[in-house]
Amino acid sequence: MPVIVKLDDLLHDRRMTLTELADRVDITLANLSILKTGKAKAIRFSTLAAICAALNCQPGDLLAFQADG
C-alpha cells in the first residue's frame, strides 16, 4: 500500500502508549492497532481529527505517500 501510517513514530516522540491514545481518542485498541500496522483500508476524518488533536499534529505528520517502484 502506498500510504504509510507513521503512528508508531508519533507515539514514540510523544512518549505515549497506544493504550493511552485509545483512551484519549475513545477508539478501541484493536482499531488503533490495525491503523498502526498499516492494515487499515480507510480512516474516518473524525478519527483522523481526534488522533491529530490528541497527538498535537497535522494529518501529514501521521500519513505519508510512497509511490510504488
Backbone as CSV, one residue per row, in Angstrom:
resi,resn,N_x,N_y,N_z,CA_x,CA_y,CA_z,C_x,C_y,C_z
1,MET,0.856,-1.176,0.000,0.000,0.000,0.000,0.900,1.236,0.000
2,PRO,0.626,2.174,-0.865,1.493,3.350,-0.961,1.302,4.376,0.160
3,VAL,0.267,4.231,0.989,0.071,5.156,2.112,0.695,4.539,3.358
4,ILE,1.597,5.279,3.959,2.324,4.836,5.154,1.725,5.542,6.368
5,VAL,1.457,4.797,7.426,0.956,5.362,8.680,2.124,5.454,9.656
6,LYS,2.411,6.662,10.109,3.557,6.910,10.988,3.138,7.087,12.450
7,LEU,2.099,6.365,12.844,1.570,6.481,14.201,2.598,6.053,15.242
8,ASP,3.320,4.995,14.967,4.320,4.494,15.909,5.377,5.558,16.209
9,ASP,5.841,6.257,15.179,6.847,7.303,15.369,6.303,8.453,16.209
10,LEU,5.067,8.856,15.931,4.466,9.952,16.695,4.272,9.571,18.157
11,LEU,3.825,8.353,18.387,3.646,7.894,19.771,4.988,7.869,20.504
12,HIS,6.012,7.388,19.842,7.344,7.338,20.449,7.836,8.747,20.779
13,ASP,7.687,9.670,19.835,8.136,11.047,20.042,7.428,11.712,21.218
14,ARG,6.172,11.348,21.423,5.386,11.967,22.498,5.363,11.129,23.769
15,ARG,6.121,10.036,23.769,6.196,9.134,24.927,4.791,8.730,25.401
16,MET,3.999,8.293,24.424,2.626,7.897,24.696,2.435,6.459,24.211
17,THR,1.659,5.700,24.933,1.384,4.329,24.512,0.135,4.304,23.631
18,LEU,-0.011,3.228,22.903,-1.191,3.051,22.067,-2.440,2.983,22.941
19,THR,-2.317,2.369,24.099,-3.441,2.276,25.035,-3.868,3.657,25.520
20,GLU,-2.893,4.496,25.831,-3.212,5.856,26.277,-3.902,6.646,25.171
21,LEU,-3.415,6.505,23.944,-4.052,7.187,22.818,-5.472,6.679,22.611
22,ALA,-5.669,5.383,22.717,-7.007,4.807,22.569,-7.969,5.396,23.601
23,ASP,-7.504,5.563,24.824,-8.336,6.156,25.873,-8.654,7.618,25.572
24,ARG,-7.661,8.370,25.114,-7.865,9.797,24.823,-8.790,10.023,23.642
25,VAL,-8.700,9.158,22.646,-9.452,9.344,21.409,-10.777,8.580,21.436
26,ASP,-10.937,7.685,22.410,-12.129,6.857,22.549,-12.320,5.963,21.326
27,ILE,-11.224,5.286,20.957,-11.211,4.298,19.879,-10.683,3.003,20.483
28,THR,-11.170,1.891,19.992,-10.701,0.630,20.558,-9.219,0.429,20.247
29,LEU,-8.566,-0.242,21.140,-7.153,-0.556,20.965,-6.950,-1.397,19.700
30,ALA,-7.882,-2.287,19.433,-7.784,-3.134,18.239,-7.808,-2.298,16.961
31,ASN,-8.702,-1.322,16.895,-8.775,-0.475,15.695,-7.528,0.380,15.536
32,LEU,-7.002,0.905,16.625,-5.758,1.679,16.534,-4.596,0.792,16.120
33,SER,-4.586,-0.416,16.591,-3.530,-1.347,16.223,-3.567,-1.654,14.727
34,ILE,-4.756,-1.833,14.188,-4.906,-2.065,12.747,-4.387,-0.863,11.968
35,LEU,-4.697,0.317,12.441,-4.202,1.531,11.785,-2.687,1.619,11.881
36,LYS,-2.159,1.368,13.055,-0.717,1.477,13.299,0.084,0.519,12.429
37,THR,-0.424,-0.670,12.232,0.315,-1.667,11.451,0.138,-1.499,9.953
38,GLY,-0.676,-0.530,9.532,-0.874,-0.277,8.114,-1.864,-1.215,7.461
39,LYS,-2.635,-1.947,8.248,-3.597,-2.897,7.701,-4.970,-2.274,7.466
40,ALA,-5.150,-1.040,7.899,-6.440,-0.366,7.722,-6.649,-0.026,6.251
41,LYS,-7.872,-0.164,5.792,-8.220,0.167,4.407,-8.758,1.591,4.292
42,ALA,-9.190,2.166,5.414,-9.777,3.501,5.407,-9.679,4.092,6.809
43,ILE,-9.847,5.407,6.878,-9.918,6.091,8.167,-10.928,7.226,8.033
44,ARG,-11.784,7.360,9.006,-12.759,8.449,9.005,-12.055,9.757,9.335
45,PHE,-12.549,10.832,8.732,-11.976,12.135,9.027,-12.129,12.479,10.504
46,SER,-13.229,12.065,11.128,-13.422,12.352,12.552,-12.376,11.622,13.391
47,THR,-12.023,10.408,12.994,-10.984,9.646,13.691,-9.628,10.295,13.484
48,LEU,-9.346,10.687,12.252,-8.087,11.360,11.938,-7.965,12.656,12.730
49,ALA,-9.038,13.413,12.803,-9.033,14.676,13.557,-8.807,14.424,15.041
50,ALA,-9.438,13.399,15.593,-9.283,13.092,17.015,-7.854,12.661,17.333
51,ILE,-7.261,11.849,16.460,-5.874,11.417,16.667,-4.933,12.617,16.577
52,CYS,-5.152,13.464,15.586,-4.302,14.645,15.438,-4.428,15.586,16.640
53,ALA,-5.632,15.733,17.160,-5.829,16.585,18.340,-5.110,15.998,19.551
54,ALA,-5.212,14.690,19.732,-4.581,14.035,20.885,-3.057,14.071,20.796
55,LEU,-2.525,13.987,19.578,-1.067,13.964,19.392,-0.498,15.339,19.038
56,ASN,-1.393,16.335,18.940,-0.974,17.694,18.584,-0.141,17.675,17.292
57,CYS,-0.739,17.112,16.240,-0.045,17.007,14.962,-0.992,17.325,13.818
58,GLN,-0.472,17.322,12.626,-1.243,17.511,11.413,-1.415,16.155,10.718
59,PRO,-2.443,16.000,9.883,-2.616,14.731,9.168,-1.369,14.311,8.382
60,GLY,-0.655,15.273,7.837,0.577,14.969,7.104,1.697,14.430,7.986
61,ASP,1.592,14.670,9.288,2.566,14.093,10.226,2.267,12.615,10.458
62,LEU,1.024,12.249,10.279,0.562,10.897,10.565,0.597,9.989,9.333
63,LEU,0.338,10.580,8.172,0.252,9.804,6.934,1.272,10.292,5.918
64,ALA,1.800,9.372,5.142,2.730,9.719,4.070,2.410,8.874,2.853
65,PHE,2.758,9.373,1.689,2.546,8.650,0.450,3.886,8.230,-0.116
66,GLN,3.991,6.949,-0.452,5.216,6.420,-1.041,4.825,5.693,-2.323
67,ALA,5.223,6.257,-3.441,4.866,5.653,-4.730,5.542,4.294,-4.888
68,ASP,4.833,3.370,-5.495,5.400,2.040,-5.756,6.480,2.145,-6.824
69,GLY,7.492,1.308,-6.662,8.546,1.255,-7.668,9.566,2.279,-7.433
